[in-house]
Amino acid sequence: MSVFVRLEIEDFVAVVTLNRPERLNAIGNEMGRQFDEIMVRIALDRSVRAVILTGEGRGFCAGADMERIGGLVEDEKAVARLTPAGGVHRAFLPLAGDVPPELLTRYNCPQAIPQPVIAAVNGPCAGIGLALAAMSDVRFASSAAIFVAPFARRGLTAETGIASSLASIVGFGHAADMLLSGRRVDAREALQMGLVARLCEPQALLPDALAYARDLADNVSPRSAHRIKRQLWRARSQGFAAAAADAIEEYKSSMTSEDFKEGLAHFKEKRAPRFTGR
């Protein structure tokens, strides 16, 4: 069986590489199944503290495989089998319970896993590839990266919640521009609008993303990272008062955690932290 998604874990950092370079890493059925399996495996692996998502070759992800989409058009039963709104993709059932159900789908899963996810966008990032990047926690981009939301140019609508996720990153105006026009946004413009946090030369992209991820893995409480991800997600639909009340409850909970005790200890003792995630 072809390996369409590679997983490498070293020093508490997982690197997930979309591996279909001849198609700019467009996601087909088998590739999607491999991606689902790997993301669930990472989510359940306590030895992983940060995740990098990138693409093999010159592309990050060109979106869904158009042959697969064409097949759906011809098969009304296949369209009916798509995960319904608010439904949980069966591959992600092992994560159900602690995770909001709307995140338990293929293209929303970077927010479902507890570890911070850094998208290292090395080239064209389009359609559901852009949705994956938008659902990652932090985005680094190569100067060769291009971002495209081509849905309107294909007769589709904004998929997988990207109307919300993209707007929460770049603001309503920029999101409306990208989604309605389907135009290409180069890496420099993406940096200016806040879509990416850092712009790198192509050869420096993965080393810079790895350095960032290893800093998180070495120096950030896994428990805190997980809870902050949930706070950020909930804050998208909360007013300030609700977010502030949520913060108080999370603060009280963190005060009794082992990681908080370790956070105080390593600060006082001027040494590297030894967080456990508890």
N, C-alpha and C positions, 0 to 999 in steps of 0.2 A: 504493500500500500504506500502511495506517495505521502511524504511528510510535507503537508501544506502549511503547518504552523510548527515552529521550533520553540523549544523551551530550554533555557540554560539557567541554572541557579548557582550562584557563587557569592560568598560573603553576604548572605541574607538578602541578596538582590536577584530577582527573577527578570530575565530578558525574554520577552515573547516576540518572536519575529514572524510576521506574515510572509510566507515563503512560496509565492507563485509569481516570480519576477517577470516571466514572459507575458503575463496579463496585468502587469502593474499591481499585483496582489489583489485583484478583484476577487470577491468572496463568492465561491460556489457552494454547493450543498456539502460535499465532503470536507472542504476547508472550514466551513462554518461549524460542522460537528466537531472537528478537531479543536477549533478555537473554544467552543463551549466547554469541552472536557478539560482543556488546559486551564481556563480561567477558574472553573470550579475547584480543580486540584490546587491551584495557587491559594484560593480563598481559604481552603481548609488546612493549609500548610503553615504551622506556627513558626517555622524556620524562615519564612519569607517575610521581610519587613518593608520592602519597596519593590515596585514593578516598573519596568520599562516596556513600552509597546512601540515597535518600529516595523519597518518593512525591508525586505530583501531587495537588492538591486536599486534601480533608480526611482522607485515609487514607494509611497507609504501604503496607500490603498485607494484604488480607482473606483471603489464602490462595490455594488453588487454585480456579479457576473451577468451581463445582459442576456446571455443565452438562457440562464436560469429564469430571469424575469420574463423573457419571451415565452418560456414554457408555462409559466403561471398564467399568462394571458390566454393560452390555448386550453388550460385545464381549470375550469371553474371550481372543481372539487378541491384542487390544491389551494386556491385562493381562500376557500371556506375554512381550510385547515390552518391558516395562519393564526398565530396566537392572538386571541381577542383582546380588546382594550381592557386593561386591568388584569389580564390573565398572566399566569406564570408559565414560562417556557419549561417544559418537563425536564430539560437538562439541568435546570437551576433549582430544582426542588430540594437538593441537599442544603441549599442556603436559605430556604424559607424559614420564616419565624422572626429573626432579628432584622431582616432586610425588607424595606418597603416593596410590595409586590410589583410595582411599576418598573422597578430596576431589574427584575429577574427575567430579562430577555437578552438576546445576543448582543445587541448594539448599545444597550444601557448598562451592561454588566461591569464596566470599569468603576461605576459608582456603587455597585453591589458588593464588591470585595472590600475587606477591611483595610487593606494596605493602600498607601498612596500610589497612584498610577501616573507615570510621566510618559506622555506621548512624544517620541522623538521622530518628528515628521521630516523624512529625508527627501521627499519628492512630491509628486502629485497626490493630493488628498481630496477626494471628491465623494459626494453622495454619502452613503453610509460610512465611508472612510472618514469623512468630516464629522459625522455623528459620533463615531468612536473617539476621535480626537477631542470633540467638544465634551464628551462624558468623562474624559480623563481629568485628573485633578490639576495637572500642570502640563503645558505644552512648550517644548523646545522645537525650533525649526531650523533646518538647513537653509542657506541662502538660495538653494535650488527649489525649495518647496513652493507649491502652488495650491491654493485652496479654492474649491468650487462647490457650490450647492446647485447642481444642475436640474433639480426636480421639475421646475416649471418648464424647462426646455425639453423635457421628456413626457410632458403631459401628466406629471405626477404632482402630488402635494408634498409639503414638508414632512418627512418621515420620522418615525421613532422618537418623537418629542423634540426634534431639533429646533423647532420654532421657539421653544422655551429655553433649551440648553444654550443655544447660540446667543439668544438675546441676553441671557444672564451674564454672558462673558463680555460681549462687545457692545451691548445696549440695543434698544429697539431699532434705532435708525440704521445702524450698520447691518443688523440682522435682516431687516426688511430689504435693504439694498441687495445683500447677497442672495437671499431666498427668492426675491421677485425677479431679479435680473439674471441670475445664474451665471454671472460674469466671473472671470478669473481674478483672484486676489493674490498678488505675489507676496513673498515672504516679508519684504520691507513694509508693505501696507498692512499686512497681518500684525506685525509688531506695533505699528503706529495705532491700530485700532484696539490693541490689547488682546487679540486672539491668541498670540503666543507671548510667553514670558521672556524668552531669550532667543536671539538669532545667532547662529553659529556658521562658520565655514563648514562645507560638507564633511571634510575629514575630521573635524573637531566635534561634530554633533554627538556621536555615540559616546566618546570619552567624556564630554561635558555632562551628558545626561547620566552616565554612570557615576561620575564624581558627585553629582547632586543626589542621586539615589543612595549612594553609599553613605553620604553624610546623614541622610534621613535614617538609614538602617542603623548607623552607629550611635547617633546622638538624640534621636526622637523616641519617646515612649510609644510602643505599638498600640497600647491602650488609648493614649491621647490621640494618636493619628486616626484611629478608628472612630472614636467619639466625635472628633472635630469634623470628619467627613460627614457623619450623620447630621451634625449641627448645621453645616453648610447646606446640605440638601434640604433639610426642613426649613431653613431660613428663606428658601426660594418662594415658599408659599405662606410664610408667616409675616405678620406685622412686627414692628420692633418690640412691642410689649410682650408678645408671645415668645419671640426669640430671647428676650432678656430673662423671662421666667424660665425658659428651657435652660438657659445658661446657668442659672442659680442651681437648678436640680443637678445638672451635670457637674458643676463645681463641687457640690456637697458629696456626690458620689466619688469623684476623683480624690477627694481629701482622705478617703479611707482606703485607697488602693495602694498596693505594694509599689507600683511605679512612682507614685507621689513621694513615698518615703525614700525611695532610691534617688529621686530627683533632688530632694533636699540633701541627702547624704553625699552624693557626688559633687554637688555645688560647694558644700562646706569643706569637703576633703580635697577639693581641687584635683579630681581624677576623672577619668572617662566613665560614663554611666554604664551600669549593667542592668538595663531594663529587662523585665520578663514578660511584659504585656498583661500582667495581672494587677 
